[in-house]
Amino acid sequence: MEIKDVEKLAELAKIELSLDEKKNLLSDMEGILSYVKQIQEVNIEEIKPEYEHRNIWREDKIEERDFSGDLIKEQFPESQDGFVKVKKIM
């Protein structure tokens, strides 16, 4: 990779880079590409993937729940004029 490649990427991304930023980006990208090459060299031919197939779906079931206003008000420590009181958040 060269500076002209970084400049082309910056142009495509519509960002302006100083010469120092281009050099730093070039250095970072060379490090990334070097790491990718290192990963590509790993021999994985003898490694067999271990995974199991199983059904993770479940049947939808309607569960009866009581969400009445009175039940909810009973669970709050304070209420006033039919409304629950909560702490002020600011």
JOMO-V651881 format. One record per residue. N is the residue number from 1. RES is the residue in one small letter. SS is DSSP state (helix for helix, strand for strand, loop for the rest). PHI is phi in radians with two decimals (999 if undefined). D_FIRST is the distance of its C-alpha to the first C-alpha in Angstrom with 2 decimals. Layout:
BEGIN
<<N:RES:SS:PHI:D_FIRST> <N:RES:SS:PHI:D_FIRST>>
END
This chain:
BEGIN
<<1:m:loop:999:0.00> <2:e:loop:-2.28:3.78> <3:i:helix:-1.01:7.10> <4:k:helix:-1.08:8.22> <5:d:helix:-1.19:6.32> <6:v:helix:-1.13:7.96> <7:e:helix:-1.09:10.96> <8:k:helix:-1.14:11.32> <9:l:helix:-1.09:11.43> <10:a:helix:-1.11:13.85> <11:e:helix:-1.13:15.81> <12:l:helix:-1.12:16.24> <13:a:helix:-1.45:17.32> <14:k:loop:1.00:19.52> <15:i:loop:-2.18:18.80> <16:e:loop:-1.75:18.77> <17:l:loop:-2.22:16.65> <18:s:loop:-1.37:17.57> <19:l:helix:-1.08:15.42> <20:d:helix:-1.10:15.97> <21:e:helix:-1.14:15.05> <22:k:helix:-1.11:11.70> <23:k:helix:-1.13:11.10> <24:n:helix:-1.12:12.61> <25:l:helix:-1.13:10.70> <26:l:helix:-1.07:7.29> <27:s:helix:-1.08:9.33> <28:d:helix:-1.08:10.87> <29:m:helix:-1.19:8.12> <30:e:helix:-1.11:7.00> <31:g:helix:-1.12:10.79> <32:i:helix:-1.14:11.31> <33:l:helix:-1.13:9.25> <34:s:helix:-1.10:11.07> <35:y:helix:-1.16:14.21> <36:v:helix:-1.09:13.95> <37:k:helix:-1.07:13.75> <38:q:helix:-1.11:16.69> <39:i:helix:-1.15:18.58> <40:q:helix:-1.14:18.18> <41:e:loop:-1.42:19.82> <42:v:loop:-1.21:22.90> <43:n:loop:-1.48:25.93> <44:i:loop:-2.06:27.81> <45:e:loop:-1.11:30.05> <46:e:loop:-1.54:33.15> <47:i:loop:-1.53:32.72> <48:k:loop:-1.79:34.98> <49:p:loop:-1.15:34.47> <50:e:loop:-2.03:37.42> <51:y:loop:-2.69:38.44> <52:e:loop:-2.12:41.70> <53:h:loop:-1.68:42.70> <54:r:loop:-2.67:45.20> <55:n:loop:-1.45:46.47> <56:i:loop:-1.82:45.63> <57:w:loop:-1.40:47.54> <58:r:loop:-2.31:50.92> <59:e:loop:-1.28:53.76> <60:d:loop:-1.31:54.12> <61:k:loop:-2.23:57.31> <62:i:loop:-1.50:58.98> <63:e:loop:-1.83:60.10> <64:e:loop:-1.29:62.90> <65:r:loop:-2.32:62.24> <66:d:loop:-1.74:64.40> <67:f:loop:-1.96:62.41> <68:s:loop:-1.26:65.40> <69:g:helix:-1.03:65.42> <70:d:helix:-1.13:68.29> <71:l:helix:-1.10:66.49> <72:i:helix:-1.14:63.43> <73:k:helix:-1.08:65.69> <74:e:helix:-1.14:67.47> <75:q:helix:-1.45:64.25> <76:f:loop:-1.56:63.46> <77:p:loop:-1.19:65.31> <78:e:loop:-2.35:66.23> <79:s:strand:-2.57:67.04> <80:q:strand:-2.65:68.86> <81:d:loop:0.92:70.45> <82:g:loop:1.45:68.89> <83:f:strand:-2.02:65.31> <84:v:strand:-1.45:63.39> <85:k:loop:-1.77:62.54> <86:v:loop:-2.16:59.09> <87:k:loop:-1.19:57.72> <88:k:loop:-1.25:56.52> <89:i:loop:-2.05:52.73> <90:m:loop:-2.54:51.28>>
END
